[in-house]
């Protein structure tokens, strides 16, 4: 689905006004995983591009990381509060209620609209589109959009095919109402899904399907599973298609894109997507070596790190594209604005 174009000629738009992120202190290098799993640093680096990932300590929940990232994004925006808080996550603090109201309260915004967005690794792009919708519909003037995960809590510690990939973390942006065409204005968006392929990325137990079946979960069904090879192919195809669709809608060519900040799923996936779009590899920001795949946190975390490193500079054109469980995919574009550090 390609959303109606909302930019140009000074119409209302959602504009990025702040950015921030938060990582748990503990890092787990590949060698630590290789000491307990049948894997190696060389395999992980060559097949995924990952060298280490951050892992939350026992007692640290998704909301803790979300509050850290949200506070920094608010500081960067210069605004102490917003009208709505959206948290994109696969790993909410609890099945019920959503994590966003607690995050809003802990950031001193009790009373603000707050809800979660569930689209696995595409969650942040879906949340950006939802937040832009709130702004364009005049429901909110400012929205804090957070992607936050403690993905390590879903992993089977004995499964080498998933344990080596994922990490924990959070990233956030503040969106404000502004005008299309100004730096930071988001859009157009491209969003899509394929529920027929939901079994490729799933946590089988814990939801209503399994609970209502009357059959107790089998050992291990509470863990995240992924059909890696097939997911790889879908990820390349869907991110490439979605990125191309959004570029066409924006009236941009690959030459116009200064940086692709894609979902950090696997550095080989990013390379294939870049090739498919016609982007040279040096225009693809990557932080996967240091943080792994942080699911819904991946893109905002990459944005904050790219901004902090001076890789993203005001006026540069940026393409965001993501793929995740569902299956889901989504893309958008913006011109990077001048932002204060978080
Ligand atoms: N260490 C060593 N060997 C391993 C490991 C490991 N950690 N994991 C798998 N292998 C082995 C396999 O058992 C297999 O062995 P075999 O040939 O003897 O059967 C061999 O390596 C090749 O396995 P593949 O699964 O084909 O490996 P591949 O190169 O595809 O890499 C990976 C696996 C990294 C999971 C890759 O498929 C991938 O990145 N998939 C996509 C992940 C992704 O995009 N996720 C984003 C969405 S996730 C979300 O939304 C939450």
Boltz pocket constraint, residues with backbone or C-beta under 6 A from the ligand:
constraints:
  - pocket:
      binder: B
      contacts: [[A, 38], [A, 39], [A, 40], [A, 43], [A, 44], [A, 47], [A, 48], [A, 119], [A, 120], [A, 121], [A, 122], [A, 160], [A, 161], [A, 164], [A, 165], [A, 201], [A, 226], [A, 227], [A, 228], [A, 229], [A, 230], [A, 231], [A, 232], [A, 235], [A, 265], [A, 266], [A, 269], [A, 295], [A, 323], [A, 324], [A, 325]]
      max_distance: 6.0
